[in-house]
Amino acid sequence: MTDVIKKFKCFYQDHSAKAKMGATRRFTRSKWGNAICCLFIIAAGLFTMLPLIYAVATSFKPLDEILLFPPKIFFVRRPSLENYAAIPTLLSDQNVTLSRYIFNSVFITFITTLVHIIISAMAAFGLSKSKFKWRNALFMIVQFALLFNAYTLSVPQYIIFSKIGVIDTYWAYILPQLATTLGVFLIKQYIEGYVPDAYIEAATIDGASYFGIFFRIILPLIKPVLLTLLLFSFRDVWAMIPQGTIFSENIKTLPMVMSQIASGGIARSGSAMAVTVIMMIPPVIVYLISQSNVMDSMSSAGIKE
């Protein structure tokens, strides 16, 4: 009987070793396979960068190269800064300088992004860690709000803005973004996955207030998802163009200027691309700062209920 058991153990060990070796061989690529995968990833990355390369190249092209046929899409023979220098000239018929548009964009984006992150974090903290009766129903409403497109809300939004008197003011930019629910959804999922209740219970025993727990414990722990929301919110607010609520030139932003310049046709396409490049710089900087936190935040939102 002992010999049979020993033989069975030897057979099982040999079979397990062979299975492990087979699994290792199955999932191990050769050097050529790794090289092909790397080349494919690099090619895909370069393909996604083509619009960016085209915008930068066109912004440095003089008008004769833009009108050249056949066109040289990604090549510039005689780089020039005349498209950038022409931007203030294109706006010279108005009483508003380009610096005013830049100030409006920076001011609105900074204030709206900061307040939106704070409101979303506070709402998510309340929905995830509070024990009030209707929190699940409220979170269900938040989830349903994600299904609505901004264009479907334009008419009721205009009616509300006209009633409260915020048309043609900075509030027309700020208020719609504060009510977006993506930030609440992301932060709530992250808090439930990465912030244990034990931290809050310990802080409560030590006498910390609700706001003290939020600002001293919750915010430092959810820094990755806050940086992720910073990226999304900054991108949306920076490129926002209000429809039918802004008419004064004094409070218009860079995206609205770009649309005005682009309406001039192909003769102004170089200047339009120059404005596009200027607008891309801040979002790229924000992305470089927050890119390492995007994956963790999105994965936590995807696998948690």
Buried (B, 14 or more C-beta within 10 A) or exposed (E): EEEEEEEEEEEEEEEEEEEEEEEEEEEEEEEEEEEEEEEEEEEEEEEEEEEEEBBBBBBBBBBEBBEEEEEEEEEBEEEBEBBBEBBEEBBEEBEBEBEBBBEBBBBBBEBBBEBBBBBBBBBBBBBBBEEEEEBEEBBEEBEEBEEEEEEEBBEEBBEEBEEEEBBBBBBBBBBBBBEBBBBBBBBBBBBBBBBEEEBBEEBEEEEBEBEEBBBEBBBEBBEBBBBBBBBBBBBBBBBBEBEEBBEEBEBBBBBBBBEBBBEEEEEBBBBBBBBBBBBBEBBEEBBEEBEEBBEBBBEBBEEEE
